[in-house]
Amino acid sequence: MENLPESIIERAKKVKLLLLDVDGVLTGGEIIITSTGDELKIFSVLDGMGIKLLQKAGVEVAILSSRKSKPVELRAKELGIKRVIQGELEKLKAFEKLLEETRLSPEEVAYIGDDWVDIPVLKRVGLAVAVANAWPPVKEYAHYITRTPGGKGAVREVAEHILKAKGLWRKMFSFYC
């Protein structure tokens, strides 16, 4: 894992909540719809482990998606993600409500996005992250761009950076190893 600039490390130290988009971040951005109308999504187990590591370290993880999807509900439940906001095209409004509910400041939130609908939140959070395969204009609003594409471990990459910045990486690593 690369060494991060001190400015990113300082932002990551403050993170108490990692907020995630879904399509293009937790997935590769593809949506499979079967002939019966069921929706299928592919999630990375690497990302799942990153989420569990953050939760174990006391960092909350939440989801903010402009689409509604049953597979997202199921994956969130499996990972113990309690705050799942779906069907919100106005993500900034939903983000502001989340801040009120959690009593967090924007500086205490990291957000990972990949498309235009994510820009208003990226502009507001303490640590704005775009995945490697984000739509190019979105990357202009990110403090950090992952090396890993969405759906392939980008969330895990960010989780590890947050844990390292907080000085918790060795503790989490030793817990499992």
Buried (B, 14 or more C-beta within 10 A) or exposed (E): EEEBEEEBBEBBBBBBBBBBBBBBBBBBBEEEEEEEEEBEBEBBEBBBBBBBBBBBBEBBBBBBBBBEBEBBBEBBEEBEBEBBBBEBEEBBEBBBEBBEEBEBEBBBBBBBBBBEBBBBBBEBBBBBBBBBBBBEEBBEBBBBBBEBBBBBBBBBBBBBBBBBBBEBBEEBEEEEE
